[in-house]
Amino acid sequence: MAGGITETGEPYSPFVGLVYMFNLIVGTGALTMPKAFSTAGWVVSLALISFLAFMSYMTTTFVIEAMAAANALLHWKRREQEEIKDSDSSSDYSDDEVIIRGRSEQVETRPILSVRPTLVDYFDIMERVEMGQMASMFFNKVGVNMFYICIIVYLYGDLAIYAAAVPMSLMEVACGNHSCSTGSLKYNDTESCWGPVKRKDAYRVFLSLCLLLTHKEQAHNVKAMRAGAIVSPCPDKALVKKEAIFTLLLGPFTFFNAQKTKYLQILTSLMRWIAFSMMIILALIRIGKGHGEGHPQVAQLTGIPNLFGVCVYSFMCQHSLPSLITPISDKRRVGALLIVDYVLILGFYTLLSFTAIFCFDSSLLRDMYTLNFTDNCDVLGLATLRYFLGLFPVFTISTNFPIIAVTLRNNWKTLFHRDGGTYPWVVDRIVFPLITLVPPIIVAFCTHDLEALVGITGAYAGTGIQYIIPATLVYFSRRHLEPVFGRGIVNKHRSPFFHTFWVAFVVLWATFCLMFVTANIILTAESKN
């Protein structure tokens, strides 16, 4: 990935692009949302999640506009270089051609219509330009460094959440109560799982097995991947073998392109619809029978900061848009695709969270909502389905983890890119994937508090990725385009929110949110002391 520009991969239809985006957005964050709703109150939660969905949609259109602008500048520079070569090969040239050859910087500031009478469609998104490359094109050195700090912190936090969610789900399945002898319970990590083995020890055992199997099976699975094989995520009778899902599905995909997961994306998208629909329907049935235990508050201000972080995290997709949007074959329907995706996701989040807070007692809601169904036979009596929901986060991660990991790996490559150089095979295929995978595994060893990981990642790094970076990218991309193309050329992928007011609004909103969340954390810490 020289300089952040990579091959687009195999093209796919807008429908497949919708599946990719749905899978990317609806992940572990959605499963932590019901508890965040219960702590903030249902009225506040409904208003905030609707507003944040709108804000996320707006900044997504900003990123797509910046992608088109980056493609236009790259196409323009390439055409100018071709003209310079053609001029150099000819001894008969005009005074204007001399100026073009001798002063390349001025070429980039000359309006395009003054150079050639016909205009090709420069704004087609044909090359995948990662956000790191866009930052290098549109930001100064300080801005580029700030960008990399923000996105790397966020992506590492993202991977740490996924790395913790897999062994946590498996620990709950292995150590939870599945006998239907009692209702929903909350367990302490110091309680016994297998005799003298505590629950926290079981979690670390599962995480260690994930890491060990990732190293042990790596070579075999790389060969399988090259042959086009996709490992099935079906559960095995032996619980320990479920750990191989993390290895066979997640780790190896970090060594390849996101397009390799196309069919896995479609399969797990169906699993998502089934799992989320099942949880919504089961909760509605219980509420309809009058057995609902939830009595959520209308509003509770102390829960807003955590809800904000969870919602920002749950609508995150901006960092992976270049990998998802560029291969779409018909980009005329990208706008409709975005609207459909956001409406579907907002509907799922609202239904899931509202049915959860009215079905379960707020004190019993788990950090990961699926776990409320694994040991409560009053809600779900069929053991097979309880195990399916308990392991559902594993299926979710099987599609999110490789996309996020590939995005982080590509941005690491951009950061260390050498002009005109290529990476040795060992660095490209071993070093970069390892520095992508190892740090989140270490964090997962230290903690599995998903609510805290999601809240902090979303509130801080997520605010930068979802709000500040898209707003500044689209603003500076417009400033770079104007001297090159003039004011008469309109970016066909221009955001509907093209007025500068919206850019300023997003930045001010992000600043206010960061100040509010930080002040709340400080005040909460002082009150505890």
N, C-alpha and C positions, 0 to 999 in steps of 0.2 A: 504494500500500500504506500507507494511513493507520494509523500506529501499529503496524504489524506484522500487522494483521488484513486478510486479502485474500479475494477470491473463491476458492472451492474448485476451480473449473474443472470440466471434464466428468467426471462420475463414471465409475469403472471397476470391474471385478469384482475379487474377492480374488486371482484368478489373475494378472491384470495387475499388481496390487500386488506379488505375489511376484516377478514378472519385474523390476519396477522396483527392488526392494530387492536382488535378486541382481545386477543390473547395477551398482547403486551400490556395493555392497560389493566385488565381485570386479573389481578394476581393476589398475592398475599395481603396487600393493603386492603382489599375488599373484605377479607375475612376478619380483619381487625376493626372494621368500621362499626359493626353493631355495638360493641362495648363503648366505643367513642361516642356514639349516638346517645347511649344511656347515660353517660356522664355529663353530656352537654344539654340534654333536653330535646324533645322531639321538634318543637317549633324552631328553635335556634338551629338545630341540625339540618332541617329541611331547607331553611333559607340559605344557610352557608354553603351546603353542598350544591345547590342550584346555581348560586353565584360563582362558586369555584369551577363548576363545569363550564360555565360561559367563559370565564377567564382562561381556562385551559384551551378551549376551542379557539379563542382569539389568538393566543400566543402560538398555537399550532399553525394557524394561517400565516403568522409572522415568519415562522421557520421555513415554510414552503416558499414564501416569497423570496426569502434570502437565498434559498437553494437555487431558485430560478435566476436570481441576480448573479450568483457565483458562476453558474453555467454560462450565462451571457458574457461575463467578463472573460472567462476562459476561452470561449469560442472566438470572441473578438480578438484577443491577443494572438490566438493561433492563426487567424486569418491575416492579421497584420504581419506576423512573422513570415507567412507564405508570400505576401506581397513584397516584403523586403528581399527575400531570396530571389523572387522573379526579377526584381529590379536590379539586383546585383549581377544577374546572369545576362543582362542586356546592356549594351554600350550606349544605346539611344534612350535617354531618359530626360524627363522634364525637371525643372527646378523644384517642383513640389515633391518629386520622388527623392531628390537629394535631401531635402529637409526631412522626409520620413525616415530615410536610412540613417542620417547623421544624428537625429534627435528622437530616439525611440520614446522618450518620456512624453514628448509632445504629441506623439501619435495617439497615446492613450487618452488624451484630453480633447482630441478633435472630434466633433460630432460625427456619428457614423454616416449620416446621409451626405456629408460633404466628401466622403471618401469614395463611395460607390452608389450608383443610382438605384440598385435593387437591394432589398433587405431580406436576408434569410431570417428564419425564426430563431434568434439567438437565445430566447428564453425557454426553449425546450429543455426539460430536465433529463438529459441523456447520460451525464456522468454523475456517479455517486460521489458527492463531496461531503465528507464528514464535517461535523460541527467544528472540530479542531482546525480543519483547513479553512473553513469560512471565517473563523476567528482570526487566523493568520492573514487573511485577505483584507478584512475590514477593520480590525483593531490595531492599535499600536502595541509596542512590546509589553507595556504594563497590562493592557487589556488582555493580551494573549495569555500572560502568566496567570492572571486572575481567573481567566476562563478555565485553564487546565487545573488549577487548584480546586475550583468549584466542581467541575464535572468528574474529576477523579475521586474526590471525597464522596460525591453522591453515588457513583457507580460502585465503589467499594462498599458503601453502606447498603446499597441494593443487594449486592451479592452476599453480604454478611447475613442479611435478613433471610435470603433463600437458603443459605448454608445452614442456618439455625432451624429453619422451619422443617426441613426434611427429618433430621434425627428427633426433633421435638414431636412430630406427628407419629413417628415410629415408636418413640418412647411411650406416648399416650396409648397407642394401640397395644403395646406389649404389657404395660403396667396398669392400665385402666381397669375399671370394673365393667365386665360384659356379661354378668350373670343375671341381670335384671332383678337382683335382690334389693336394690335401693334405687332411689331417684338420682337426679343429677348431683354430683359431688364436686368439690374443689379439693385438689390434692396439694400437699406440700412437698417440695423437692427433697426434703429430708426423710420422707416416708419410705417404707420398704417397697421394692419392686419385685426382686427375686431373693427372698431370704435376707441375707446380710447386705445385698446390693441395693443401694438407695436409688431413687428415681433420678437424681442428678448424675449419679454414676452411670446409670443405664444410658442416659442421654449422651454422655461423653464416650461411652463404648460404641454407640451407634455412629457418632460423628467420627470416631477413630477408624471404624470399619469403612466408612465412606471414603476417607482420605487414603487408607491403605489400599482399598480396591481400585481407587482412581489410579494409583501408581502401578499396581500390579497388572491391571487389565488394559493399560493404555496402548501398548503396542498392538495387541490383538484387535482392539476396537478401531484403531486408525486404519488397519487393513480392511476391516469390515465396512468402515465408512467410505473408503475409496472404492469399494465394490458396490456402493449404493445401498448397503444394508442399513435398516433402521431397527434398533432393538425394541422389542415390545415391552410396554410397561405393565404387563399382566402380573398380579400378585402370585407369589409362590407359597407353598405350604410352610416352608421353613422361613420364619420371620427374618432371620439374619440375611437371607438372600435378597430381601427387599432393599437392603442397602445398596445392592448392585445397581438399582435404578439410578441412583445419584451418579455412579461412575459411567454406566453404559449410555446414559442419555445426556448427562450434563457436561462432564469434563471433556470428553472427546470433541464435542461440538465447538469448543473454544478454539480448536485448531483449524476450523474451516469457516466457510461463509454461512450466513444466516439462511440462505436459500436452500441449504441442504436439509433444513428441518421442515420443508414445505408440507409434506404429507403428515408429519407428526403434528404440525400446527393444526391441520384440519381435524385430525383425530381427537386431539385434546380439546379443541374448541367444542366438539360435540359433548365431551365429558363435562366441560364447564356448564354448558346449557343444561345438561341432565342434573348435575349436582346442585347448581344454584336453584333450578326449578324445583327440585326435590325438597330442598331446605325451605323454600318459600311456601310450597304447598303443604308440607307437614306442619309448619307453624300456623298457617291459616286454618287447617283442619282442627288443630288443638284450640285455637282461639274461638273458632266457630262452635265447638262443643262446650265452651264456657270454662275450659281448663287453663286458660292463659293466666300466668302468674305475674306478668309484667305490669307495673304501674309507673311508667316513666314520667319524669318531671317535664314541665313545659319548657323551662329554661334554667340553666345553671352555668353562670359565667365562668366558674373555675374550670369547667371542662372544655371551654372553647379553644384554648391553645393546643391541646392535644388533638381535638377534632380537626383543627386547621391543618396540623402536620399530617394527620392520617389522610384527609381529603386531598391535599396537594400531592402526597405520595400516590394515592389511588388513581389520580388522573394523569400520572406522568407517562409521557411517550415522546416528548420533544427530542430527547437525546438520541433516539433511534429512528427518527423520521427519514434521514437519508437512506438508511438500509431498507426501509419499508416502502417508501414512496417511489424511489428511482426505478425499481424493476417493474412497476405497474405499466402494462402495455398501453392502456388508454387513459391518459391523465386528464382528459376533459371532464371526467366524472369524479375527480378527486374531491371537489367541494361537496358533492352529494354524499360521497363516501364518508367524509368527516362528520357531516351532520347526522347521518344515520348511526354511525358508531357512537357518537356522544349521546344521542337520544336513548339508544339501547342501553348504554352503560349507566347513564343517570337513572333510567327506569329500574334496572337491576339493583343498583345500589340502594335506591329508595325503598323498593319492595323488600329487599333482603333485610335492611336495617329496621324498618318499621315492624315487620312481622316478628323479628327477633326480640325487640324491646318490649313488645306486648305479649309475647309467648313465654319468655323466660324472666325470672326474677333478676333484677339488675345486679344483685350481689353474686349471682351464679353465672353470669355471662363470662365466657372464657376469652382470653386474648385472641385466640383463633376460633372463630365461631363454629367451625365444623366439629370441634371437640364437644360441644354441647349435645351432639346427637350420638356420640359414641358410647356413652354409658348411661343414657336416659331412655329406658325402654317404654316409658309412658308416651314418649314422642315417636319413637321408632322401635318397633319390636323385632324386626327382622335383622338377625345378626349380620347377614351378608351385606346389607345396605349400610349398617353401622360401620362395618370395616371399610366399605367403599368411601364413605364420607370422611372417616378418620384418615384415610390415605390420600384423599383428594388433593391436599396441598402438594403432595409429591408429583401428581399429574400436572398440576398448575406450573410447578417449577420446571418440569421437563420441557416446557416451551419458552418460558421467560428467561431462565438462566442462560441458555446458549446465546440468545439475542443480546442480552445485557453484557455477557462476557465478551462476545465478539466486538461489540461497540467499544468497550473499555480497552480491549487489546488494540483495536485500530487507532484509538486516540493516543495510546502509549507510543505506537509506531510514528504517528505524526509528530509527537513531541520531540522524539529523538531523530527525526528524519534528517538525512544528509543530502544536500542537493546533488543530484546526479549519481548518487550511490545506492546500492542495494544491500540488504542484510544477508549475512551468512545464513545457511540453512539452520544451523543450531540456534542462532539468535531468533530467527523468524519463527521457527516451529517449536522451539523448546523454551527459550528464555522468556519471551513475551507472554505465552500462555501461562507459565509458572508464576510470573509476577502478578498476573491477573487473578489466579486461583488461590494462591497461598495466603495472602493477607485476610480475605474474608473468612477463611477456614479458622485462622487464629482467633479472630473476633468471636466466631461462633463457639469456640472452646471456652471463651471467657464468660459469655452470657447468652441466654436464650430468651430474654425478655423482649418479645416481639413488639409489644406496645411501645416500649421506650425506643427501640431501634427504629420503628416506623415513624414515630412522632418526631424524633430528633432529625432523622435523615430528611423527612419531608419538610419540616419547618425551616431548616437552615439551608442545606445544600439543595434541597428540592425547590425552595423559593428562588434560588439563583438560576437553576436549570430551567424551571418552568416559566418564570416571569422576566428576570433581569436580562439574561442572555438573549432570549428571543427578541425582546424589545430593542436592545442595543444593536443586535445583528441587523434587524430590518431597518433601523434608523441609519446606521452607517453604510449599509449596502445601497440605500437610496442616494446617499451623498456621493458614493463612488460611481454610481451609474450616470448621474446627471451630466458631468463633464465629458463623458464618453459618448453617450447616446443622445444627449440633449433632452429637453423637456417634452418633445413631441412623441417620443417612443414610450409606450405603456407596457409594463410587465404584465403578460397575460395571466400570470399566477399571482397577481397583486392581491393582498389581503382585502377583504371587504371593509376592514377597519384601517383604511389607508391614511386617514387624517393623523397628523402629528399629535393631536390631543390624546389619542388612544395609547400611543407609545409613552407619553408623559404620565398618563393615568396608571398604566401598568407599573412603571417604575415607582411612582409614589405609593401605590398600593403595596408593593413588595417591601418598600422601606418601612411603611407603617406596620406591616405584619411582623417583620423582624424585630422591630422595637417592642411591639406588644408581647410577643412570645418571650423575648429576653427579659423584659420587666416582670412578666409573670413568674418565670423561673427564679429570678432573684428574690421576689417577694415571697414565693412559696418556700424557698430555702431559709429565708430569715424567719418566717413564721414557725418553721419546724424547730429552729434553734431557740 
